[in-house]
């Protein structure tokens, strides 16, 4: 069962479903189910630029609890390889290193070392395929 179908099945009447991110599959929506639920579906991209500074501050407060997610660093030029590693489930997350030292002057500490970063993103297999072309 796909994620959207599951959401439609379990959302309460007048409830809300939010889908943020890249959807790579066709989504079939059942009209009578939608009508019966009388809910709201919000669809779109995560507003990264609008929430980045606050997210960065929050990350700084809990970095010791989530550092295991940020163990793999690659240069932007290595993005296609990073996507391949993610698609093969060899890494959970990739940080692009040294982008923002001048721009944001922010850093995250991982194993006692400071790493400047601008973007923290989970990779998507469809985007990996596009980059690999």
TIVO-2410 file (N, C-alpha, C; in nm, 3 decimals):
# residues 133
REC num residu      c1      c2      c3 atome chaine
REC   1      X   0.086  -0.118   0.000     N      A
REC   1      X   0.000   0.000   0.000    CA      A
REC   1      X   0.090   0.124   0.000     C      A
REC   2      X   0.061   0.215  -0.088     N      A
REC   2      X   0.145   0.335  -0.093    CA      A
REC   2      X   0.111   0.431   0.021     C      A
REC   3      X   0.200   0.523   0.046     N      A
REC   3      X   0.187   0.614   0.161    CA      A
REC   3      X   0.062   0.700   0.153     C      A
REC   4      X   0.029   0.753   0.034     N      A
REC   4      X  -0.088   0.840   0.023    CA      A
REC   4      X  -0.216   0.761   0.047     C      A
REC   5      X  -0.222   0.639  -0.003     N      A
REC   5      X  -0.341   0.554   0.020    CA      A
REC   5      X  -0.357   0.529   0.170     C      A
REC   6      X  -0.247   0.500   0.237     N      A
REC   6      X  -0.252   0.477   0.381    CA      A
REC   6      X  -0.301   0.602   0.453     C      A
REC   7      X  -0.250   0.719   0.413     N      A
REC   7      X  -0.294   0.845   0.475    CA      A
REC   7      X  -0.444   0.864   0.458     C      A
REC   8      X  -0.494   0.839   0.337     N      A
REC   8      X  -0.637   0.854   0.312    CA      A
REC   8      X  -0.719   0.756   0.396     C      A
REC   9      X  -0.666   0.636   0.415     N      A
REC   9      X  -0.738   0.536   0.494    CA      A
REC   9      X  -0.745   0.573   0.641     C      A
REC  10      X  -0.641   0.635   0.695     N      A
REC  10      X  -0.638   0.657   0.840    CA      A
REC  10      X  -0.673   0.798   0.884     C      A
REC  11      X  -0.677   0.894   0.790     N      A
REC  11      X  -0.711   1.031   0.832    CA      A
REC  11      X  -0.856   1.036   0.879     C      A
REC  12      X  -0.882   1.110   0.984     N      A
REC  12      X  -1.018   1.122   1.036    CA      A
REC  12      X  -1.098   1.217   0.948     C      A
REC  13      X  -1.231   1.212   0.951     N      A
REC  13      X  -1.311   1.309   0.877    CA      A
REC  13      X  -1.273   1.452   0.918     C      A
REC  14      X  -1.264   1.539   0.822     N      A
REC  14      X  -1.225   1.680   0.839    CA      A
REC  14      X  -1.077   1.694   0.877     C      A
REC  15      X  -1.000   1.586   0.865     N      A
REC  15      X  -0.858   1.589   0.898    CA      A
REC  15      X  -0.775   1.646   0.785     C      A
REC  16      X  -0.645   1.648   0.805     N      A
REC  16      X  -0.552   1.704   0.708    CA      A
REC  16      X  -0.440   1.606   0.676     C      A
REC  17      X  -0.397   1.607   0.551     N      A
REC  17      X  -0.282   1.530   0.505    CA      A
REC  17      X  -0.185   1.629   0.443     C      A
REC  18      X  -0.061   1.622   0.483     N      A
REC  18      X   0.042   1.707   0.424    CA      A
REC  18      X   0.148   1.622   0.358     C      A
REC  19      X   0.180   1.651   0.234     N      A
REC  19      X   0.284   1.580   0.161    CA      A
REC  19      X   0.389   1.680   0.119     C      A
REC  20      X   0.509   1.667   0.174     N      A
REC  20      X   0.618   1.760   0.143    CA      A
REC  20      X   0.732   1.680   0.083     C      A
REC  21      X   0.776   1.720  -0.033     N      A
REC  21      X   0.889   1.654  -0.096    CA      A
REC  21      X   0.857   1.610  -0.237     C      A
REC  22      X   0.948   1.535  -0.294     N      A
REC  22      X   0.936   1.490  -0.432    CA      A
REC  22      X   0.858   1.360  -0.436     C      A
REC  23      X   0.749   1.359  -0.507     N      A
REC  23      X   0.670   1.238  -0.527    CA      A
REC  23      X   0.712   1.178  -0.660     C      A
REC  24      X   0.757   1.055  -0.659     N      A
REC  24      X   0.810   0.994  -0.780    CA      A
REC  24      X   0.712   0.898  -0.846     C      A
REC  25      X   0.604   0.870  -0.781     N      A
REC  25      X   0.506   0.777  -0.836    CA      A
REC  25      X   0.377   0.851  -0.868     C      A
REC  26      X   0.297   0.793  -0.957     N      A
REC  26      X   0.165   0.845  -0.985    CA      A
REC  26      X   0.078   0.820  -0.863     C      A
REC  27      X   0.000   0.919  -0.825     N      A
REC  27      X  -0.087   0.906  -0.708    CA      A
REC  27      X  -0.232   0.904  -0.757     C      A
REC  28      X  -0.301   0.794  -0.731     N      A
REC  28      X  -0.442   0.783  -0.767    CA      A
REC  28      X  -0.526   0.818  -0.644     C      A
REC  29      X  -0.614   0.914  -0.659     N      A
REC  29      X  -0.700   0.955  -0.548    CA      A
REC  29      X  -0.842   0.910  -0.577     C      A
REC  30      X  -0.904   0.849  -0.480     N      A
REC  30      X  -1.039   0.793  -0.491    CA      A
REC  30      X  -1.141   0.900  -0.456     C      A
REC  31      X  -1.216   0.947  -0.554     N      A
REC  31      X  -1.313   1.055  -0.535    CA      A
REC  31      X  -1.411   1.032  -0.421     C      A
REC  32      X  -1.481   0.916  -0.416     N      A
REC  32      X  -1.576   0.894  -0.306    CA      A
REC  32      X  -1.510   0.895  -0.167     C      A
REC  33      X  -1.388   0.843  -0.158     N      A
REC  33      X  -1.317   0.845  -0.030    CA      A
REC  33      X  -1.283   0.988   0.008     C      A
REC  34      X  -1.233   1.066  -0.088     N      A
REC  34      X  -1.202   1.207  -0.061    CA      A
REC  34      X  -1.327   1.282  -0.016     C      A
REC  35      X  -1.437   1.260  -0.085     N      A
REC  35      X  -1.562   1.327  -0.051    CA      A
REC  35      X  -1.607   1.287   0.090     C      A
REC  36      X  -1.599   1.159   0.120     N      A
REC  36      X  -1.642   1.110   0.250    CA      A
REC  36      X  -1.557   1.161   0.365     C      A
REC  37      X  -1.429   1.177   0.343     N      A
REC  37      X  -1.340   1.227   0.448    CA      A
REC  37      X  -1.356   1.377   0.468     C      A
REC  38      X  -1.391   1.450   0.362     N      A
REC  38      X  -1.411   1.594   0.370    CA      A
REC  38      X  -1.291   1.663   0.438     C      A
REC  39      X  -1.173   1.620   0.396     N      A
REC  39      X  -1.051   1.671   0.458    CA      A
REC  39      X  -0.975   1.766   0.368     C      A
REC  40      X  -0.853   1.793   0.408     N      A
REC  40      X  -0.766   1.884   0.335    CA      A
REC  40      X  -0.637   1.811   0.300     C      A
REC  41      X  -0.594   1.826   0.175     N      A
REC  41      X  -0.465   1.772   0.133    CA      A
REC  41      X  -0.378   1.890   0.090     C      A
REC  42      X  -0.263   1.903   0.153     N      A
REC  42      X  -0.167   2.007   0.116    CA      A
REC  42      X  -0.047   1.938   0.052     C      A
REC  43      X  -0.001   1.992  -0.059     N      A
REC  43      X   0.102   1.927  -0.138    CA      A
REC  43      X   0.206   2.030  -0.178     C      A
REC  44      X   0.330   1.996  -0.172     N      A
REC  44      X   0.429   2.091  -0.220    CA      A
REC  44      X   0.569   2.064  -0.171     C      A
REC  45      X   0.651   2.165  -0.186     N      A
REC  45      X   0.791   2.157  -0.147    CA      A
REC  45      X   0.811   2.210  -0.005     C      A
REC  46      X   0.915   2.163   0.059     N      A
REC  46      X   0.952   2.217   0.188    CA      A
REC  46      X   1.014   2.355   0.166     C      A
REC  47      X   0.970   2.456   0.239     N      A
REC  47      X   1.022   2.592   0.219    CA      A
REC  47      X   1.159   2.610   0.285     C      A
REC  48      X   1.259   2.542   0.230     N      A
REC  48      X   1.391   2.536   0.292    CA      A
REC  48      X   1.448   2.675   0.321     C      A
REC  49      X   1.444   2.763   0.224     N      A
REC  49      X   1.504   2.895   0.245    CA      A
REC  49      X   1.434   2.972   0.356     C      A
REC  50      X   1.305   2.953   0.370     N      A
REC  50      X   1.230   3.025   0.472    CA      A
REC  50      X   1.253   2.975   0.614     C      A
REC  51      X   1.295   2.850   0.628     N      A
REC  51      X   1.312   2.792   0.762    CA      A
REC  51      X   1.456   2.757   0.795     C      A
REC  52      X   1.548   2.784   0.703     N      A
REC  52      X   1.685   2.738   0.720    CA      A
REC  52      X   1.751   2.791   0.847     C      A
REC  53      X   1.745   2.920   0.870     N      A
REC  53      X   1.814   2.979   0.986    CA      A
REC  53      X   1.762   2.920   1.117     C      A
REC  54      X   1.629   2.909   1.130     N      A
REC  54      X   1.572   2.853   1.253    CA      A
REC  54      X   1.609   2.705   1.267     C      A
REC  55      X   1.605   2.633   1.156     N      A
REC  55      X   1.643   2.491   1.160    CA      A
REC  55      X   1.789   2.475   1.200     C      A
REC  56      X   1.874   2.561   1.151     N      A
REC  56      X   2.016   2.556   1.185    CA      A
REC  56      X   2.038   2.581   1.334     C      A
REC  57      X   1.965   2.676   1.390     N      A
REC  57      X   1.975   2.704   1.534    CA      A
REC  57      X   1.927   2.583   1.615     C      A
REC  58      X   1.817   2.524   1.572     N      A
REC  58      X   1.762   2.407   1.641    CA      A
REC  58      X   1.860   2.291   1.632     C      A
REC  59      X   1.917   2.270   1.515     N      A
REC  59      X   2.014   2.163   1.497    CA      A
REC  59      X   2.133   2.181   1.591     C      A
REC  60      X   2.178   2.304   1.607     N      A
REC  60      X   2.289   2.331   1.697    CA      A
REC  60      X   2.260   2.290   1.841     C      A
REC  61      X   2.134   2.298   1.881     N      A
REC  61      X   2.095   2.263   2.019    CA      A
REC  61      X   2.088   2.112   2.041     C      A
REC  62      X   2.063   2.035   1.936     N      A
REC  62      X   2.045   1.890   1.951    CA      A
REC  62      X   2.146   1.809   1.871     C      A
REC  63      X   2.256   1.873   1.829     N      A
REC  63      X   2.349   1.804   1.740    CA      A
REC  63      X   2.407   1.676   1.800     C      A
REC  64      X   2.422   1.670   1.931     N      A
REC  64      X   2.474   1.549   1.993    CA      A
REC  64      X   2.378   1.432   1.978     C      A
REC  65      X   2.249   1.459   1.963     N      A
REC  65      X   2.149   1.353   1.949    CA      A
REC  65      X   2.132   1.307   1.805     C      A
REC  66      X   2.170   1.390   1.709     N      A
REC  66      X   2.148   1.356   1.568    CA      A
REC  66      X   2.278   1.347   1.487     C      A
REC  67      X   2.392   1.352   1.553     N      A
REC  67      X   2.519   1.351   1.480    CA      A
REC  67      X   2.538   1.224   1.399     C      A
REC  68      X   2.476   1.113   1.441     N      A
REC  68      X   2.489   0.989   1.364    CA      A
REC  68      X   2.430   1.002   1.224     C      A
REC  69      X   2.339   1.098   1.204     N      A
REC  69      X   2.282   1.121   1.072    CA      A
REC  69      X   2.376   1.199   0.981     C      A
REC  70      X   2.474   1.263   1.037     N      A
REC  70      X   2.559   1.356   0.963    CA      A
REC  70      X   2.703   1.309   0.960     C      A
REC  71      X   2.724   1.186   0.923     N      A
REC  71      X   2.859   1.131   0.924    CA      A
REC  71      X   2.925   1.130   0.787     C      A
REC  72      X   2.853   1.166   0.683     N      A
REC  72      X   2.908   1.155   0.548    CA      A
REC  72      X   2.912   1.291   0.482     C      A
REC  73      X   3.030   1.337   0.448     N      A
REC  73      X   3.050   1.469   0.388    CA      A
REC  73      X   3.107   1.452   0.247     C      A
REC  74      X   3.053   1.527   0.151     N      A
REC  74      X   3.105   1.524   0.014    CA      A
REC  74      X   3.102   1.665  -0.044     C      A
REC  75      X   3.184   1.687  -0.145     N      A
REC  75      X   3.184   1.814  -0.216    CA      A
REC  75      X   3.066   1.818  -0.313     C      A
REC  76      X   3.023   1.936  -0.349     N      A
REC  76      X   2.912   1.952  -0.442    CA      A
REC  76      X   2.942   1.881  -0.574     C      A
REC  77      X   3.066   1.885  -0.618     N      A
REC  77      X   3.104   1.820  -0.743    CA      A
REC  77      X   3.082   1.669  -0.739     C      A
REC  78      X   3.069   1.614  -0.619     N      A
REC  78      X   3.049   1.470  -0.603    CA      A
REC  78      X   2.903   1.434  -0.581     C      A
REC  79      X   2.812   1.524  -0.618     N      A
REC  79      X   2.669   1.503  -0.592    CA      A
REC  79      X   2.615   1.376  -0.657     C      A
REC  80      X   2.653   1.348  -0.781     N      A
REC  80      X   2.602   1.228  -0.849    CA      A
REC  80      X   2.642   1.102  -0.772     C      A
REC  81      X   2.766   1.097  -0.723     N      A
REC  81      X   2.810   0.982  -0.644    CA      A
REC  81      X   2.735   0.976  -0.511     C      A
REC  82      X   2.710   1.091  -0.450     N      A
REC  82      X   2.634   1.095  -0.324    CA      A
REC  82      X   2.494   1.039  -0.344     C      A
REC  83      X   2.430   1.076  -0.454     N      A
REC  83      X   2.297   1.024  -0.483    CA      A
REC  83      X   2.300   0.873  -0.505     C      A
REC  84      X   2.404   0.824  -0.573     N      A
REC  84      X   2.416   0.680  -0.594    CA      A
REC  84      X   2.431   0.607  -0.460     C      A
REC  85      X   2.515   0.659  -0.372     N      A
REC  85      X   2.534   0.597  -0.240    CA      A
REC  85      X   2.404   0.595  -0.162     C      A
REC  86      X   2.329   0.705  -0.169     N      A
REC  86      X   2.201   0.711  -0.098    CA      A
REC  86      X   2.102   0.612  -0.158     C      A
REC  87      X   2.095   0.608  -0.290     N      A
REC  87      X   2.002   0.518  -0.358    CA      A
REC  87      X   2.034   0.372  -0.325     C      A
REC  88      X   2.162   0.340  -0.310     N      A
REC  88      X   2.204   0.204  -0.273    CA      A
REC  88      X   2.194   0.180  -0.123     C      A
REC  89      X   2.141   0.276  -0.049     N      A
REC  89      X   2.121   0.269   0.097    CA      A
REC  89      X   2.252   0.245   0.172     C      A
REC  90      X   2.361   0.302   0.121     N      A
REC  90      X   2.489   0.293   0.190    CA      A
REC  90      X   2.509   0.410   0.286     C      A
REC  91      X   2.435   0.517   0.265     N      A
REC  91      X   2.436   0.633   0.355    CA      A
REC  91      X   2.292   0.678   0.376     C      A
REC  92      X   2.266   0.741   0.492     N      A
REC  92      X   2.133   0.795   0.520    CA      A
REC  92      X   2.122   0.941   0.482     C      A
REC  93      X   2.233   1.012   0.490     N      A
REC  93      X   2.231   1.155   0.463    CA      A
REC  93      X   2.372   1.197   0.421     C      A
REC  94      X   2.378   1.297   0.334     N      A
REC  94      X   2.506   1.351   0.290    CA      A
REC  94      X   2.506   1.500   0.317     C      A
REC  95      X   2.614   1.549   0.376     N      A
REC  95      X   2.630   1.693   0.396    CA      A
REC  95      X   2.728   1.744   0.292     C      A
REC  96      X   2.694   1.858   0.234     N      A
REC  96      X   2.787   1.923   0.142    CA      A
REC  96      X   2.873   2.016   0.224     C      A
REC  97      X   3.002   1.997   0.217     N      A
REC  97      X   3.096   2.061   0.308    CA      A
REC  97      X   3.147   2.195   0.255     C      A
REC  98      X   3.167   2.290   0.347     N      A
REC  98      X   3.235   2.417   0.321    CA      A
REC  98      X   3.162   2.513   0.228     C      A
REC  99      X   3.032   2.502   0.210     N      A
REC  99      X   2.959   2.595   0.125    CA      A
REC  99      X   2.940   2.729   0.192     C      A
REC 100      X   2.914   2.727   0.321     N      A
REC 100      X   2.860   2.849   0.381    CA      A
REC 100      X   2.952   2.919   0.479     C      A
REC 101      X   3.078   2.889   0.479     N      A
REC 101      X   3.167   2.954   0.574    CA      A
REC 101      X   3.160   3.106   0.562     C      A
REC 102      X   3.151   3.157   0.440     N      A
REC 102      X   3.141   3.301   0.422    CA      A
REC 102      X   2.995   3.347   0.432     C      A
REC 103      X   2.903   3.267   0.382     N      A
REC 103      X   2.764   3.309   0.369    CA      A
REC 103      X   2.690   3.311   0.503     C      A
REC 104      X   2.700   3.204   0.579     N      A
REC 104      X   2.623   3.194   0.704    CA      A
REC 104      X   2.710   3.200   0.829     C      A
REC 105      X   2.837   3.169   0.814     N      A
REC 105      X   2.929   3.165   0.927    CA      A
REC 105      X   2.873   3.078   1.039     C      A
REC 106      X   2.818   2.963   1.000     N      A
REC 106      X   2.763   2.867   1.096    CA      A
REC 106      X   2.837   2.735   1.079     C      A
REC 107      X   2.838   2.655   1.182     N      A
REC 107      X   2.902   2.525   1.168    CA      A
REC 107      X   2.834   2.424   1.259     C      A
REC 108      X   2.862   2.298   1.231     N      A
REC 108      X   2.813   2.190   1.314    CA      A
REC 108      X   2.935   2.112   1.361     C      A
REC 109      X   2.932   2.064   1.482     N      A
REC 109      X   3.045   1.988   1.536    CA      A
REC 109      X   3.013   1.840   1.521     C      A
REC 110      X   3.104   1.766   1.463     N      A
REC 110      X   3.089   1.622   1.447    CA      A
REC 110      X   3.222   1.559   1.484     C      A
REC 111      X   3.224   1.478   1.588     N      A
REC 111      X   3.345   1.413   1.636    CA      A
REC 111      X   3.456   1.514   1.668     C      A
REC 112      X   3.418   1.628   1.726     N      A
REC 112      X   3.515   1.726   1.768    CA      A
REC 112      X   3.566   1.817   1.658     C      A
REC 113      X   3.519   1.800   1.536     N      A
REC 113      X   3.563   1.885   1.425    CA      A
REC 113      X   3.448   1.975   1.382     C      A
REC 114      X   3.479   2.097   1.344     N      A
REC 114      X   3.376   2.188   1.293    CA      A
REC 114      X   3.364   2.171   1.142     C      A
REC 115      X   3.242   2.159   1.095     N      A
REC 115      X   3.216   2.146   0.952    CA      A
REC 115      X   3.114   2.253   0.913     C      A
REC 116      X   3.152   2.347   0.828     N      A
REC 116      X   3.057   2.446   0.780    CA      A
REC 116      X   2.967   2.381   0.676     C      A
REC 117      X   2.840   2.420   0.675     N      A
REC 117      X   2.749   2.364   0.577    CA      A
REC 117      X   2.635   2.460   0.548     C      A
REC 118      X   2.576   2.442   0.434     N      A
REC 118      X   2.460   2.522   0.396    CA      A
REC 118      X   2.337   2.435   0.380     C      A
REC 119      X   2.352   2.318   0.324     N      A
REC 119      X   2.236   2.236   0.291    CA      A
REC 119      X   2.252   2.099   0.354     C      A
REC 120      X   2.148   2.055   0.423     N      A
REC 120      X   2.140   1.919   0.472    CA      A
REC 120      X   2.017   1.861   0.406     C      A
REC 121      X   2.034   1.756   0.327     N      A
REC 121      X   1.919   1.706   0.252    CA      A
REC 121      X   1.923   1.556   0.239     C      A
REC 122      X   1.811   1.495   0.252     N      A
REC 122      X   1.798   1.353   0.219    CA      A
REC 122      X   1.792   1.343   0.067     C      A
REC 123      X   1.853   1.241   0.015     N      A
REC 123      X   1.860   1.225  -0.129    CA      A
REC 123      X   1.736   1.153  -0.181     C      A
REC 124      X   1.703   1.177  -0.305     N      A
REC 124      X   1.589   1.113  -0.369    CA      A
REC 124      X   1.638   1.037  -0.491     C      A
REC 125      X   1.596   0.913  -0.505     N      A
REC 125      X   1.645   0.827  -0.613    CA      A
REC 125      X   1.615   0.884  -0.751     C      A
REC 126      X   1.499   0.946  -0.770     N      A
REC 126      X   1.466   0.999  -0.901    CA      A
REC 126      X   1.558   1.115  -0.937     C      A
REC 127      X   1.593   1.198  -0.839     N      A
REC 127      X   1.685   1.307  -0.865    CA      A
REC 127      X   1.825   1.253  -0.894     C      A
REC 128      X   1.860   1.145  -0.827     N      A
REC 128      X   1.989   1.082  -0.853    CA      A
REC 128      X   1.997   1.036  -0.998     C      A
REC 129      X   1.889   0.978  -1.046     N      A
REC 129      X   1.887   0.931  -1.184    CA      A
REC 129      X   1.902   1.048  -1.281     C      A
REC 130      X   1.840   1.159  -1.251     N      A
REC 130      X   1.851   1.277  -1.337    CA      A
REC 130      X   1.993   1.331  -1.338     C      A
REC 131      X   2.057   1.334  -1.222     N      A
REC 131      X   2.194   1.385  -1.213    CA      A
REC 131      X   2.294   1.293  -1.282     C      A
REC 132      X   2.266   1.164  -1.279     N      A
REC 132      X   2.359   1.068  -1.336    CA      A
REC 132      X   2.357   1.068  -1.488     C      A
REC 133      X   2.256   1.128  -1.548     N      A
REC 133      X   2.246   1.130  -1.695    CA      A
REC 133      X   2.351   1.216  -1.757     C      A
***
